[in-house]
Amino acid sequence: MLEIKNLSYSVDENGVKKEILKNINLSFSDDKLYVITGNNGSGKSTLLKIIMGIEKQNEGDVLYNKKSLTNMSITERAKEGVSIAFQKPVTFKGLKVKDLLDITAGKSHNLSAMCEILSKVGLCAKDYIDRELDERLSGGEIKRIELAMALSRNAKISLFDEPEAGIDLWSFDNLTQIFSNNKNKINIVVSHQKQILSIADEIILLKNGEVVCKGEKGKVLPLLDGNGCGRLRGEQNG
């Protein structure tokens, strides 16, 4: 189980404290897909970065199976089984796709294994394993390869920041199938897309850095459509 306890994060903007996340308390169980949604600037991506160790909270703790991750580096968290796929993937000049899949998995893949992984993201291994992940690839191709890297790692906690961004003509059906099949671990996805929200086990809504509501998909989706979560907080206009 992944636990977020009393977590707050703020930054200094020209001498003024700006709160990004405010006293977040969440728990994530194995074998479930969680989708975090909310308006731009609500703190969704920042929360994923804190779990991965890219940013560090001002207060609170992040625990996995009762073990604190708070003082661990990104590398140490990766060894504990945490991985992240960014909204805007990074490129790696000089490294080929097959090298990256081997590095992320910590083992060598044969052609059959690479074909299985890349086919899940709509790519043919023979066309891509010897290509470098650089500017010659389209944004959609790079996005799919990053998703393949995340799948090859077989992490215990998989974080996906708006995975639908930049996947061009590749269908959402294929993307949602990836998450539906990626079981026996904790999957946390930041997304606005209804197709991804519709396959979630639980949905978390953030607003202005706070958890507005969290619960099973069947209970939360109607509230999102009717802006009921805002009313739950006594807001007149959500």
C-alpha positions in Angstrom: 0.0 0.0 0.0 1.1 3.5 -0.8 0.2 6.2 1.7 0.3 10.0 1.5 0.1 11.5 5.0 -0.5 15.1 5.9 1.5 16.2 2.8 1.9 19.9 1.9 4.0 21.6 -0.7 4.6 25.2 -1.4 7.0 27.4 -3.4 8.4 30.9 -3.0 7.3 33.3 -5.7 9.0 36.7 -5.4 9.0 36.4 -1.6 5.4 35.2 -1.4 4.5 31.7 -0.3 2.4 29.9 -2.9 0.7 26.7 -1.7 0.5 24.0 -4.3 -0.7 21.0 -2.2 -2.4 21.4 1.1 -2.6 18.6 3.7 -3.1 15.7 1.3 -4.1 12.4 2.8 -4.5 9.5 0.4 -4.0 5.7 0.3 -3.5 3.5 -2.8 -4.0 -0.3 -2.7 -2.4 -2.9 -4.9 -4.2 -4.1 -8.0 -6.2 -0.9 -8.5 -6.2 1.8 -11.1 -6.5 5.3 -9.6 -7.1 8.4 -11.8 -6.4 11.8 -10.4 -8.2 14.6 -12.2 -8.8 18.3 -11.7 -8.3 21.7 -13.3 -4.9 22.9 -14.5 -2.8 24.1 -11.6 -4.7 21.9 -9.1 -1.5 20.1 -8.1 -1.9 16.7 -9.9 1.5 16.5 -11.6 3.2 17.9 -8.5 1.8 15.1 -6.4 3.2 12.5 -8.8 6.6 14.2 -8.8 6.7 14.2 -5.0 5.9 10.4 -5.0 8.8 9.9 -7.4 11.1 12.2 -5.5 11.5 14.8 -8.2 10.1 17.4 -5.8 10.1 17.2 -2.0 7.2 18.2 0.2 7.5 20.8 2.9 5.5 18.7 5.3 4.1 15.2 5.6 5.3 11.7 4.5 5.1 9.2 1.6 5.1 5.6 2.7 5.1 2.3 0.7 4.2 -0.7 2.8 4.8 1.3 5.9 8.3 2.3 4.8 9.0 6.0 4.4 10.2 7.1 1.0 10.5 10.8 2.0 14.3 10.9 2.4 15.0 8.6 -0.5 16.5 9.8 -3.8 14.8 9.2 -7.1 17.2 6.2 -7.7 16.4 4.7 -4.4 12.7 5.0 -5.0 13.1 3.4 -8.4 14.9 0.5 -6.7 11.8 0.2 -4.4 9.7 -0.2 -7.5 8.4 3.3 -8.3 8.4 4.5 -11.9 7.0 7.6 -13.7 6.0 8.3 -17.3 6.0 12.1 -17.9 3.5 14.2 -19.8 6.3 15.4 -22.0 8.8 12.6 -22.4 12.5 13.2 -22.3 14.8 12.2 -25.2 18.1 10.3 -25.1 20.5 11.0 -27.9 22.8 8.1 -28.7 20.6 5.4 -27.1 18.5 3.1 -29.2 15.0 2.0 -28.2 16.2 -1.6 -27.5 18.9 -0.2 -25.1 16.3 1.8 -23.2 14.0 -1.1 -22.9 16.8 -3.2 -21.5 18.0 -0.5 -19.1 14.5 0.1 -17.7 13.8 -3.6 -17.2 17.3 -4.3 -15.9 17.7 -7.2 -18.3 18.2 -8.0 -22.0 15.2 -8.6 -24.2 15.1 -10.8 -27.2 13.2 -9.7 -30.3 10.1 -11.6 -29.3 9.9 -9.9 -25.9 10.5 -6.5 -27.4 7.8 -7.2 -30.0 5.4 -8.1 -27.2 6.1 -4.9 -25.3 6.1 -2.5 -28.2 3.0 -4.0 -29.7 1.1 -3.0 -26.6 1.7 0.6 -27.5 1.0 0.2 -31.2 4.5 -0.1 -32.5 6.3 -2.7 -34.5 9.6 -3.8 -32.9 11.4 -4.4 -36.1 10.7 -0.8 -37.1 11.8 0.8 -33.8 14.3 -1.2 -31.8 17.3 0.2 -33.6 16.1 3.8 -33.7 17.4 6.4 -31.4 15.0 8.2 -29.1 15.8 11.7 -30.5 14.1 14.6 -32.4 13.7 12.4 -35.5 10.8 10.6 -33.9 7.5 12.3 -33.6 6.0 13.4 -30.3 3.5 10.5 -30.5 6.2 8.0 -31.2 8.3 9.2 -28.3 5.2 9.1 -26.0 4.5 5.5 -27.0 8.1 4.4 -26.5 8.1 6.0 -23.0 4.9 4.0 -22.1 6.7 0.9 -23.4 9.6 1.6 -21.1 7.3 2.0 -18.2 5.7 -1.4 -19.0 9.0 -3.1 -19.5 10.1 -2.1 -16.0 7.2 -3.9 -14.4 7.2 -1.5 -11.5 5.3 -2.0 -8.2 4.0 1.7 -8.4 3.5 3.1 -11.9 2.8 6.8 -12.2 1.5 8.2 -15.5 1.1 11.9 -16.1 -1.5 12.6 -18.8 -0.5 9.5 -20.9 -3.0 10.5 -23.6 -1.1 13.7 -24.5 0.6 13.5 -27.9 -0.4 10.0 -28.9 -1.6 11.3 -32.3 -3.7 8.8 -34.2 -3.2 5.9 -31.8 -6.6 5.1 -30.3 -7.6 5.7 -26.7 -9.0 2.2 -26.8 -5.4 0.8 -27.0 -4.3 3.2 -24.2 -7.1 2.3 -21.9 -6.4 -1.4 -22.6 -2.8 -1.0 -21.3 -4.1 0.3 -17.9 -6.8 -2.4 -17.7 -4.2 -5.1 -18.2 -1.5 -3.6 -16.0 -2.7 -5.3 -12.8 -1.2 -6.7 -9.6 0.4 -3.3 -8.8 -0.5 0.3 -8.0 -1.3 2.4 -11.0 -1.9 6.1 -10.6 -2.8 8.1 -13.7 -3.3 11.9 -14.0 -5.9 12.5 -16.8 -8.9 14.6 -17.9 -10.1 12.0 -20.4 -13.4 10.4 -19.8 -12.3 7.2 -21.5 -9.6 6.8 -18.9 -11.7 8.0 -16.0 -14.3 5.4 -17.0 -11.9 2.5 -16.4 -10.7 3.7 -13.0 -11.3 1.7 -9.9 -11.2 5.0 -7.9 -11.1 8.6 -8.9 -9.5 11.5 -7.0 -10.5 15.1 -7.7 -8.0 17.8 -6.7 -8.9 21.5 -6.7 -6.6 24.3 -5.6 -4.2 21.8 -4.1 -6.8 20.0 -2.0 -8.6 16.6 -2.3 -12.2 17.6 -3.0 -13.4 14.0 -3.2 -12.2 10.5 -3.6 -14.1 7.3 -4.2 -15.2 4.5 -6.5 -15.8 5.4 -10.1 -19.5 4.8 -9.9 -19.9 7.3 -7.1 -17.5 10.0 -8.3 -18.1 10.2 -12.0 -21.7 11.5 -11.6 -20.4 14.2 -9.2 -17.8 15.3 -11.8 -20.4 15.6 -14.5 -22.7 17.7 -12.2 -19.9 19.5 -10.4 -21.3 17.9 -7.3 -17.8 17.8 -5.7 -17.8 21.5 -5.4 -21.2 21.5 -3.8 -19.9 18.9 -1.3 -17.5 21.6 -0.1 -20.3 24.2 0.2 -19.2 26.1 -3.0 -21.9 27.8 -4.9 -20.2 27.7 -8.3 -17.9 24.6 -7.9 
